Amino acid sequence: MAMWVKWFPWRFIIRYLARTHGFIDPLALVAKLRRFAKPSEVGEPIELLRAGMVFHARGLINSRVIQHNLDWIWPYWIERQFDPGDESFIPRAFSISHINLTHRNWTALGWPDYGEYPLVDPRGLVTPLYDGWSVDSWIVTDAGDRLLPSRSRDCRQALVQEPVPAIRTETREADLALASRARVILENGRPILCLELNALASQPAWAVLALRPYNPEGISFIHKIELTSDRRGWRVDETTAIDFDTPAERHATSDYHAGDVALTLLDREEQTAVSCNVGMATAAALFRLEPNRNRRIQARIPLPTSTPTGLNASAWERERRQTCRLEVTDETIRALYDTALTSLILHSPGDVYPGPYTYRRFWFRDAAFILHGLLCAGLTERAERILDRFPERQDHQGYFHSQEGEWDANGEALWIFGRFCELTDRLPKPEWERAIRRGGRWILRKRLAEDGSPHTGLMPAGFSAEHLGPNDHYYWDDFWSVAGLENAARLIEHFDPELARTFAAETERFHSAIDRSLGLAAARLDRPAMPAAPSRRLDAGAIGSLAAGYPLQLYSPRDPRLLDTVEFLLDRCFVKGGFFQDMIHSGINPYLTLHVAQVLLRAGDTRYLDLIKTIAVLASPTGQWPEAIHPRTLGGCMGDGQHVWASAEWLLMIRNCFVREEGHQLILAGGVSRSWLEPGRPARFGPSPTAFGAVRVCVEETVGGRIRVSWEGRWHRRQPPIIVHLPGYEPCAVEPGQREMVL
């Protein structure tokens, strides 16, 4: 059978069918596309192809539904992206699929250690279930006036942290006001999405709970809706319950052929159920509003139970108690830090996810940064639990597999194992140690032979981080791999000194190969800046080469290669103060902007502060960043609408401003801005784990205008060499036993 499959003329048949039906030869097309990339054993990870197909399948459905029904009430992104008078407008002409490219913004709700994430969009549209339908809220007056949040420009939204995370959305239109509050609560160990509405009108009106067959990505089918016999809830597609705290006083439904239930909401006869074979059923539960009397309505949606043993009722309090705390006078900086902590806790239920929706899956790349954020914030047990699952993701050859063809994964896994052991002063667990051995050996086998080519001794061409471009010999892969191998040598020295020496020697050879290749690139480009790959011109992909400075610290803070790369990027690749990634993302990228800021911080270049301010301004009202930001709408244009890697980078940026390791030294207050403190209101951070022990840092302005920097350390062994380097001041070495310094 296998031989028959091998020799069957599939290629001839595919070409023949394509030509006889007037289509382009798909095999010839693929061959042409591959010529734009370096030859590689993996063209593009099958996991990403699969995700892309699902994504654009929805886009195809969107194209069949939305543009032919623009009289419906649609979610915020559609109302703006399909409006020719709006700057978010995108012509549709030859677009095969219609997808959200202008306002990819949403915020997840949930509970620690619970892997389901209800979403709230920028206008309060709530999507309770993964990739599912949504619940919206409106006000409709008897005279026909309407408050529709998705069409309103007067809207305020915020994430409230206590006692559990909640999203408040407030919308006003003339004399109509609608406020919603969405949060996840626990009842008997089961998660419940609770949506509370407060509606007010100066004239007779109705508050409306509306069931919608869409979400922040587009259409999500509803085939059947039933109002319960007591009028206190819906049953959706016979599987999901939505309960009201008071009976609906009016009710209307509609199917696709009759149009949106909103079109004739107050004119429809009472209907308590609807079936729609197209999957575009809509329903509205109406609650009477008396003039100038606020009315409160609550809807509750039981969420899937994915944790058989139940959830901890005090989990939010417990997690926050463990974290490294920040105190600064700049409320925006502090609030974004606290929100980043919440995001990291929420998206690490067992695995770690870089997003609640588009990216609710695992990558070693994102995991390394997010886990580093968890560790530096003091959430050691949470990070350890996730690291315990790394060995099961390793294949029999030693490859840490999350996506095919991404040769950075092993380096990232080994590096974060190393950081965990550094920060906790612990040896690797036995199962980790076995995985580390195999992971290091995989890197040795994967490196290319030393044949004199520009990429001699480097990692093979691969897909790497998708925002760098087509398959190539990316320095990003090399920097991560050599750092991973270096960590592997250190981690197994206690268990196998001979293998550790082998890893260490190969690390030196690897470093030499990289430096040789970078030297050839510098001669070709006539400047020391590091391109994305040996044969590439300088372009936005060079951002990946900054990994050598941050987070890996393979080169000194003022290495000319790092600094010239930063200067190129700042000069050629920044838009509105943030790094604009031309490739794939085509937007301002928050977490990559912060990579540039981290390199500047290490170099003592105060321009890092401008980048921090830019990213703070680009945060959504709920304190989130999408993966990439549209330069005109300032809404998300790529990836998940709540990008957890970006949250991790904000946390790590703030941490490194207060305390960071630099080789065998500890740098204190190296990035603390004077705007973060006032007389009598010091800036404090800690305790943050470091390679030398946990540290608290306090920076305060004295009555005389001088600055006092003080610290407390729970050192693993003894106090390390400490440098206090407040921006604008010369670096000062600390004497042994000293615990404060006045500048």
C-alpha positions in Angstrom: 0.0 0.0 0.0 2.8 2.4 1.0 4.6 1.7 -2.3 1.4 2.3 -4.3 0.9 5.7 -2.6 4.5 6.6 -3.3 4.3 5.9 -7.0 0.8 7.0 -7.8 1.1 10.1 -10.1 -0.5 12.6 -7.7 1.5 15.6 -9.1 0.4 14.8 -12.7 -3.3 14.4 -11.7 -3.3 17.7 -9.7 -1.7 19.6 -12.6 -4.1 18.0 -15.1 -7.2 18.9 -13.1 -6.1 22.4 -12.5 -5.3 23.1 -16.2 -8.4 21.5 -17.6 -10.6 23.6 -15.3 -8.7 26.9 -16.1 -6.9 27.2 -12.8 -3.3 28.1 -12.1 -1.0 25.0 -11.7 -0.8 25.0 -7.8 2.4 23.0 -7.8 4.1 25.5 -10.0 2.8 28.4 -7.9 4.2 26.8 -4.7 7.5 26.2 -6.4 7.7 29.9 -7.3 6.8 31.0 -3.8 9.5 28.8 -2.3 12.2 30.6 -4.4 11.7 33.7 -2.3 13.0 31.8 0.8 16.1 29.8 1.7 15.8 26.1 1.2 14.5 24.5 4.4 13.3 21.2 5.6 10.0 22.9 6.7 8.3 25.4 4.4 5.9 26.8 6.9 4.7 25.2 10.1 1.6 23.0 9.5 0.2 24.4 12.8 0.2 27.9 11.5 -1.2 26.8 8.1 -4.1 25.1 10.0 -4.7 28.2 12.1 -4.6 30.4 9.1 -7.2 28.3 7.3 -9.6 28.4 10.2 -9.1 32.2 10.5 -9.8 32.8 6.8 -12.7 30.4 6.7 -14.4 32.7 9.1 -13.4 35.6 6.9 -15.1 33.9 3.9 -18.3 33.6 5.9 -18.0 37.2 7.0 -17.7 38.2 3.3 -21.0 36.4 2.5 -22.9 37.8 5.4 -21.8 41.3 6.6 -21.6 43.4 3.4 -25.1 42.3 2.3 -26.6 43.1 5.6 -25.2 46.4 6.7 -28.6 47.4 8.2 -27.9 44.9 11.1 -26.3 46.1 14.3 -22.8 44.7 14.1 -19.8 44.7 16.6 -17.7 47.8 17.0 -15.0 46.7 14.5 -17.5 46.1 11.7 -19.4 49.3 12.3 -16.1 51.2 11.8 -14.3 49.1 9.3 -17.3 49.0 6.9 -18.1 52.7 7.3 -16.8 54.7 4.3 -16.8 57.8 6.4 -14.5 56.3 9.0 -10.7 56.3 9.0 -10.9 52.6 9.8 -12.6 51.9 6.5 -11.0 49.2 4.3 -12.2 48.7 0.7 -13.3 45.1 0.1 -13.0 44.9 -3.8 -10.7 41.9 -4.4 -10.6 40.7 -0.8 -11.6 37.1 -0.6 -12.2 37.2 3.1 -13.3 40.0 5.4 -11.5 40.0 8.7 -10.9 42.4 11.6 -7.8 44.4 10.6 -8.5 47.7 12.4 -9.8 47.1 15.9 -8.5 43.7 17.1 -9.0 44.7 20.8 -10.7 42.7 23.5 -10.1 41.9 27.1 -10.3 38.5 28.8 -12.0 37.7 32.0 -11.6 34.5 34.0 -10.2 32.9 37.1 -6.7 31.7 38.1 -6.0 28.2 36.8 -9.2 28.2 34.7 -8.5 27.9 30.9 -11.7 29.5 29.5 -11.7 33.2 28.7 -14.9 35.2 28.2 -14.1 38.3 26.1 -15.3 41.9 26.3 -14.9 44.1 23.2 -14.2 47.9 23.3 -18.0 48.6 23.5 -19.0 46.0 26.1 -20.0 43.2 23.7 -19.5 40.0 25.8 -18.5 36.7 24.2 -18.9 34.1 27.0 -17.6 31.0 25.2 -14.5 30.4 23.1 -15.1 31.4 19.5 -18.8 31.6 20.2 -21.8 34.0 20.0 -22.1 37.2 22.0 -24.5 39.2 24.3 -25.0 42.9 23.6 -27.0 45.6 25.4 -28.9 48.6 24.1 -31.5 51.1 25.0 -34.5 51.8 22.7 -37.0 54.5 23.5 -40.7 54.4 22.7 -40.1 57.3 20.3 -37.6 55.3 18.4 -34.3 56.8 19.7 -31.6 54.2 20.3 -28.4 53.9 22.3 -26.2 51.3 20.5 -22.7 51.1 22.1 -21.1 49.6 18.9 -22.1 52.8 17.0 -21.4 55.2 19.8 -18.2 57.4 20.0 -19.0 58.5 23.6 -17.8 55.4 25.5 -15.6 54.8 28.5 -14.2 51.5 29.5 -11.9 50.3 32.3 -10.6 47.2 34.0 -11.2 47.2 37.7 -9.0 44.9 39.7 -10.7 44.4 43.1 -12.0 42.2 44.4 -12.0 40.2 41.1 -11.2 41.6 37.7 -14.2 43.3 36.1 -14.7 45.3 33.0 -16.9 48.4 33.2 -18.3 50.0 30.0 -20.2 53.2 30.1 -22.0 54.7 27.0 -24.1 57.8 26.6 -26.2 59.2 23.8 -28.2 62.4 24.6 -30.5 61.6 27.5 -29.7 57.8 27.4 -27.0 56.2 29.6 -26.0 52.5 29.7 -23.4 51.0 32.0 -22.3 47.4 32.0 -20.1 45.4 34.3 -18.8 42.0 33.3 -16.8 39.6 35.6 -16.3 36.0 36.3 -17.4 34.8 39.8 -17.4 31.4 41.5 -20.5 29.7 42.8 -19.9 26.3 44.6 -16.6 26.1 42.7 -18.2 26.7 39.3 -17.3 29.7 37.2 -20.1 32.0 36.2 -20.0 35.0 33.8 -22.0 37.7 35.4 -23.1 40.7 33.3 -24.8 43.6 35.1 -26.5 46.4 33.3 -27.6 49.8 34.7 -29.8 51.7 32.2 -31.3 55.2 32.5 -33.5 57.2 30.1 -35.3 60.5 30.6 -38.3 59.2 28.6 -40.2 55.9 28.4 -37.8 53.3 27.0 -36.6 49.7 27.1 -33.3 48.2 28.2 -32.4 45.4 25.8 -30.3 42.3 26.2 -29.6 41.0 22.7 -28.2 37.7 21.6 -25.9 38.1 18.7 -24.5 35.5 16.2 -21.0 37.0 16.1 -18.0 37.9 18.1 -14.9 40.2 17.7 -13.7 38.1 14.8 -17.0 37.9 12.9 -19.8 35.4 12.4 -20.5 32.7 15.0 -23.6 30.8 14.3 -26.7 30.5 16.4 -29.4 28.1 15.1 -31.9 27.9 17.9 -33.0 30.2 20.7 -35.7 29.6 23.3 -37.0 31.9 26.0 -37.6 29.8 29.2 -41.2 29.3 30.4 -40.6 31.6 33.3 -39.2 34.3 31.0 -36.0 34.4 33.1 -33.5 33.2 30.6 -32.5 31.8 27.2 -31.5 28.4 26.1 -29.1 28.7 23.1 -28.7 25.8 20.7 -30.1 23.5 23.4 -26.7 23.5 25.2 -26.1 26.9 26.9 -28.1 28.7 29.5 -28.4 32.4 30.0 -30.3 33.4 33.1 -31.9 36.8 34.0 -32.5 38.0 37.5 -35.9 39.3 36.5 -38.4 38.1 33.8 -38.3 39.7 30.4 -41.3 42.0 29.9 -41.1 41.8 26.1 -39.4 39.4 23.8 -38.6 39.3 20.1 -36.7 36.9 17.8 -35.8 36.8 14.2 -34.0 34.5 11.6 -31.7 35.4 8.8 -34.3 35.8 6.1 -36.4 38.2 8.3 -33.3 40.2 9.2 -31.8 41.4 12.5 -34.2 41.4 15.4 -33.2 45.1 15.9 -34.7 46.2 12.6 -38.3 46.2 13.9 -37.7 45.5 17.6 -40.8 47.3 19.0 -43.0 46.3 16.1 -42.6 42.6 16.3 -45.2 40.3 17.8 -44.2 38.4 20.9 -42.1 35.4 19.9 -40.4 33.1 22.5 -38.4 30.9 20.2 -36.7 30.9 16.8 -34.9 28.4 14.6 -32.7 29.5 11.7 -31.1 27.0 9.3 -28.6 29.6 8.2 -27.3 30.0 11.8 -28.1 33.7 12.1 -30.8 33.6 14.7 -31.2 36.7 16.9 -33.2 37.5 20.0 -33.9 40.4 22.3 -35.2 40.4 25.9 -36.7 43.8 26.8 -37.0 45.3 30.3 -39.1 48.5 30.9 -37.4 51.7 31.9 -39.4 54.4 33.6 -38.3 58.0 32.9 -35.3 59.1 35.1 -35.3 55.9 37.1 -32.2 53.7 36.9 -32.8 50.1 36.4 -30.4 47.2 37.1 -30.5 44.0 35.2 -28.3 41.0 35.6 -27.6 38.1 33.3 -25.6 35.0 34.4 -24.0 32.4 32.1 -22.5 29.2 33.6 -19.1 28.6 32.0 -17.6 25.2 31.0 -16.1 23.3 33.9 -12.6 22.4 32.8 -11.1 21.8 36.3 -12.7 18.7 37.8 -11.4 19.4 41.3 -13.0 22.9 41.4 -11.4 26.3 41.6 -10.0 28.1 44.6 -12.4 30.8 45.9 -9.6 32.9 47.2 -7.3 32.5 44.2 -7.1 36.1 43.2 -6.2 37.2 46.7 -3.6 34.4 47.0 -1.9 35.1 43.7 -1.7 38.9 44.3 -0.2 38.3 47.7 2.7 36.5 46.2 3.6 39.0 43.5 6.2 41.7 43.4 4.6 45.0 44.1 5.1 48.4 42.4 4.5 51.8 43.9 5.0 54.9 41.8 3.3 58.3 41.6 2.6 57.8 37.9 -0.8 56.1 38.1 -0.7 54.9 34.5 2.6 53.2 35.0 1.4 51.4 38.1 -2.0 50.5 36.7 -0.5 49.0 33.6 1.9 47.0 35.8 -0.9 45.6 37.9 -3.0 44.8 34.8 0.0 43.0 33.3 0.3 40.8 36.4 -3.4 40.0 36.1 -3.0 39.0 32.5 0.0 36.8 33.2 -1.8 35.0 36.0 -5.0 34.5 33.9 -3.2 33.1 30.9 -1.1 30.5 32.8 -3.7 27.9 33.9 -1.4 24.9 33.2 0.2 25.7 30.0 1.0 29.4 29.2 -0.9 31.1 26.4 0.1 34.3 24.6 -3.6 35.3 24.2 -7.1 34.3 25.2 -8.5 33.9 21.7 -6.5 34.0 18.5 -3.4 32.8 20.3 -4.9 30.4 22.8 -2.2 27.8 22.2 1.4 27.1 23.2 4.6 28.4 21.7 8.0 28.0 23.4 9.0 31.4 22.1 6.1 33.3 23.8 6.4 31.0 26.8 10.0 31.9 27.5 9.2 35.6 27.8 5.9 35.1 29.7 7.5 32.7 32.1 10.4 35.1 32.7 7.8 37.7 33.6 6.1 35.3 36.0 9.5 34.5 37.6 10.6 38.1 38.0 7.2 39.0 39.5 7.7 36.3 42.2 5.2 33.8 40.8 7.7 31.0 41.1 5.3 28.1 41.8 3.1 29.0 38.8 6.2 29.1 36.5 7.5 25.9 37.8 4.3 24.1 37.2 4.4 25.1 33.5 8.1 24.2 33.2 7.2 20.7 34.5 5.3 20.2 31.2 8.2 21.1 28.9 9.8 17.6 28.8 6.5 16.1 27.5 6.7 18.5 24.6 10.1 17.2 23.6 10.3 14.7 20.8 12.5 11.6 20.7 15.3 13.6 18.9 15.4 16.2 21.7 13.5 18.9 19.8 11.2 21.1 22.0 8.3 21.0 19.6 5.5 23.6 19.5 5.7 24.5 15.8 7.7 22.7 13.1 10.7 24.4 11.7 11.2 27.0 14.5 14.8 26.4 15.4 14.7 28.9 18.3 12.5 26.7 20.5 15.3 24.6 22.1 17.3 27.6 23.0 14.3 29.3 24.5 13.4 26.2 26.6 16.9 25.8 27.9 17.3 29.5 28.6 14.2 29.7 30.7 15.1 26.5 32.6 18.4 28.3 33.3 16.7 31.4 34.5 14.4 29.5 36.8 17.4 27.7 38.4 19.3 31.0 38.7 16.5 32.9 40.3 15.6 30.1 42.7 19.1 28.9 43.4 18.1 25.4 42.7 19.4 22.5 40.6 17.2 21.2 37.7 14.8 18.5 38.6 15.7 15.0 37.3 13.1 15.1 34.5 14.3 18.6 33.6 17.9 17.4 33.6 17.2 14.7 31.1 15.3 17.1 28.8 18.2 19.6 29.1 20.7 16.9 28.0 18.6 16.0 25.0 17.8 19.6 24.1 21.5 20.6 24.1 22.5 17.6 22.0 19.8 18.5 19.5 21.3 21.9 19.0 24.7 20.4 18.4 23.3 18.1 15.8 21.2 20.8 14.2 24.0 23.3 13.6 25.3 23.5 10.0 28.6 22.1 9.0 31.5 24.6 8.8 31.8 24.9 5.0 33.0 28.5 4.6 29.5 29.8 3.6 28.1 33.0 5.2 26.0 30.8 7.4 28.7 28.2 8.3 28.2 26.8 11.7 24.9 28.5 12.2 21.4 27.0 12.6 19.6 25.9 9.4 17.2 28.1 7.5 13.8 28.0 9.1 10.6 29.8 9.6 11.6 31.2 13.1 9.5 34.0 14.4 7.0 34.7 11.6 7.5 38.4 11.7 11.1 38.2 10.4 10.2 37.1 6.9 10.5 33.9 4.7 12.7 31.0 5.7 16.3 32.1 6.3 19.3 31.5 8.5 18.1 33.9 11.2 20.5 35.3 13.8 17.5 35.2 16.2 17.7 31.4 16.0 21.4 31.4 16.5 21.4 33.8 19.5 18.8 31.8 21.3 20.5 28.5 20.5 23.9 29.5 21.7 22.4 31.0 24.9 20.4 27.7 25.4 23.6 25.7 24.9 25.5 27.9 27.4 22.7 27.4 29.9 22.7 23.6 29.3 26.4 23.5 30.1 25.9 25.2 33.4 22.7 23.3 34.3 24.1 19.8 34.0 27.6 20.5 35.3 26.6 19.0 38.7 25.2 15.8 37.0 27.6 15.2 34.1 30.8 17.4 34.1 32.1 15.8 30.9 29.0 16.6 28.9 29.0 20.1 30.5 32.5 20.6 29.2 31.4 19.5 25.7 28.5 21.9 25.7 30.8 24.7 26.9 33.4 24.0 24.2 30.7 23.9 21.5 29.2 27.1 22.9 32.5 28.8 22.2 32.7 27.4 18.7 29.1 28.5 18.1 29.9 32.1 19.4 32.8 32.2 17.0 30.7 31.1 14.0 28.1 33.8 14.8 30.8 36.5 15.2 32.4 35.4 11.9 29.1 35.6 10.1 28.3 39.0 11.6 31.7 40.3 10.6 31.0 39.3 7.0 27.6 41.0 7.1 29.2 44.2 8.6 31.7 44.3 5.7 29.0 43.8 3.2 26.7 46.5 4.7 29.6 48.8 5.6 28.3 49.3 9.1 28.2 47.1 12.3 24.4 46.8 12.5 23.1 43.2 12.6 20.7 42.2 9.8 18.0 39.5 10.4 20.2 36.9 8.5 23.6 36.8 6.9 22.6 37.6 3.4 19.8 40.1 4.2 19.9 43.8 3.8 19.0 45.8 6.9 15.2 45.9 7.3 12.6 45.7 10.1 13.6 42.0 10.6 16.8 43.2 12.3 14.7 43.6 15.4 15.2 39.9 16.0 19.0 40.4 16.3 18.5 42.6 19.4 18.0 39.3 21.3 21.7 39.2 21.6 21.4 42.3 23.9 18.0 41.7 25.4 17.1 39.4 27.0 20.2 37.2 26.4 23.0 39.6 27.3 25.4 37.8 25.0 27.1 41.1 24.2 28.1 44.0 26.4 25.6 46.9 26.9 27.5 49.2 24.5 28.5 46.7 21.8 28.7 48.6 18.5 26.6 45.9 16.8 23.8 46.3 19.2 23.8 50.1 19.3 24.1 50.5 15.5 21.2 48.1 15.0 19.1 50.2 17.4 20.0 53.4 15.6 19.0 51.8 12.2 15.6 50.7 13.7 15.0 54.1 15.4 15.8 55.9 12.1 14.0 53.7 9.6 11.4 51.5 11.4 9.6 53.7 13.9 6.1 55.2 13.5 4.4 57.5 16.0 7.2 56.7 18.5 6.9 52.9 18.3 8.6 50.1 16.3 6.6 49.5 13.1 7.1 45.9 11.8 6.5 46.0 8.1 6.5 42.3 7.7 3.3 40.3 8.5 2.3 42.5 11.4 2.2 45.8 9.5 1.6 47.7 12.7 3.3 49.3 15.7 4.5 46.4 17.9 4.4 47.0 21.6 6.6 44.2 22.8 9.2 44.7 20.1 9.3 48.4 20.9 10.1 47.4 24.5 12.9 45.2 23.3 14.5 48.3 21.8 13.9 50.1 25.1 15.6 47.4 27.0 18.7 47.6 24.8 18.8 51.4 25.3 18.3 50.9 29.1 21.3 48.6 29.3 23.4 51.2 27.4 22.4 54.0 29.7 20.6 55.8 26.9 17.6 57.7 28.3 15.6 57.4 25.1 14.2 54.2 26.7 11.9 56.5 28.7 10.3 57.9 25.5 9.5 54.3 24.4 8.0 53.4 27.7 5.8 56.5 27.5 4.8 55.6 23.9 3.7 52.1 24.9 1.8 53.4 27.9 -0.2 55.7 25.6 -0.9 52.9 23.1 -2.4 50.7 25.8 -6.2 50.1 25.5 -8.5 51.7 28.1 -8.5 48.3 29.9 -4.6 48.3 30.0 -4.0 45.7 27.2 -2.0 45.7 24.0 -2.9 43.8 20.8 0.1 42.2 19.1 0.3 45.0 16.6 -1.4 48.4 16.4 -2.9 50.1 13.4 -0.9 53.4 13.0 -4.1 55.4 12.2 -7.0 53.8 14.1 -4.6 52.8 17.0 -6.7 49.7 17.3 -5.3 46.2 16.9 -4.4 45.1 13.4 -2.7 41.7 14.0 -2.8 38.8 16.3 -4.7 38.5 19.6 -6.4 41.6 20.9 -4.9 40.9 24.3 -1.3 39.9 23.7 0.2 38.4 26.9 3.8 38.6 25.6 3.3 42.4 25.5 2.0 42.3 29.1 5.1 40.3 30.1 7.4 42.8 28.4 5.8 45.7 30.2 6.3 43.9 33.6 9.9 43.1 32.7 10.6 46.6 31.5 9.5 48.1 34.8 11.3 45.5 36.8 14.6 46.2 35.0 14.2 49.9 35.6 14.4 49.1 39.3 16.7 46.1 39.4 18.5 44.0 36.8 21.4 41.7 36.5 24.4 42.7 34.3 26.9 39.9 34.3 28.0 39.4 37.9 26.7 42.8 39.0 23.3 44.0 40.2 22.2 47.4 38.8 19.7 49.3 41.0 17.4 52.2 39.9 19.0 52.2 36.4 15.7 53.2 34.8 13.7 54.9 37.5 12.3 58.2 36.1 12.1 61.3 38.4 8.4 61.6 37.3 7.7 58.4 39.2 8.4 59.9 42.6 7.6 63.0 44.7 8.8 64.2 48.1 7.1 62.0 50.6 6.0 59.5 48.0 8.9 57.2 47.1 8.9 54.7 44.3 9.2 51.1 45.5 9.5 47.8 43.8 9.9 44.2 45.1 10.7 41.7 46.3 11.9 40.7 42.8 13.9 37.5 42.4 17.3 38.0 40.8 20.3 35.6 40.2 21.7 36.8 43.5 18.6 36.7 45.6 15.3 38.6 46.1 15.6 42.4 46.2 13.4 45.3 47.3 14.3 48.7 46.0 13.2 52.1 47.2 13.9 55.4 45.4 12.8 58.6 47.2 13.3 62.4 46.8 14.5 64.0 50.0 13.4 67.4 51.3 16.6 69.0 49.9 15.9 67.6 46.4 18.5 64.8 46.6 17.7 61.2 45.8 18.0 58.4 48.2 18.2 54.8 46.9 17.9 52.0 49.4 17.5 48.3 49.1 17.0 45.1 51.0 18.2 41.7 49.8 17.6 38.1 50.7 20.8 36.9 49.1 21.4 33.3 48.0 24.9 33.5 49.5 26.4 37.0 49.9 25.7 40.5 48.6 26.9 40.7 45.0 28.7 43.7 43.5 26.0 46.5 43.3 25.9 49.5 41.1 23.4 52.3 41.7 22.9 54.1 38.3 20.0 56.5 38.4 19.3 58.2 35.1 21.2 61.5 34.8 23.7 60.4 37.5 27.1 58.7 37.2 27.1 55.0 38.2 28.2 54.5 41.8 29.6 51.3 43.2 28.3 50.1 46.6 30.5 49.2 49.5 30.0 45.7 51.1 27.2 45.8 53.6 25.9 49.2 52.4 22.1 49.4 52.1 21.5 52.9 50.8 23.0 55.7 48.8 22.2 59.4 48.5 22.8 61.0 45.2 
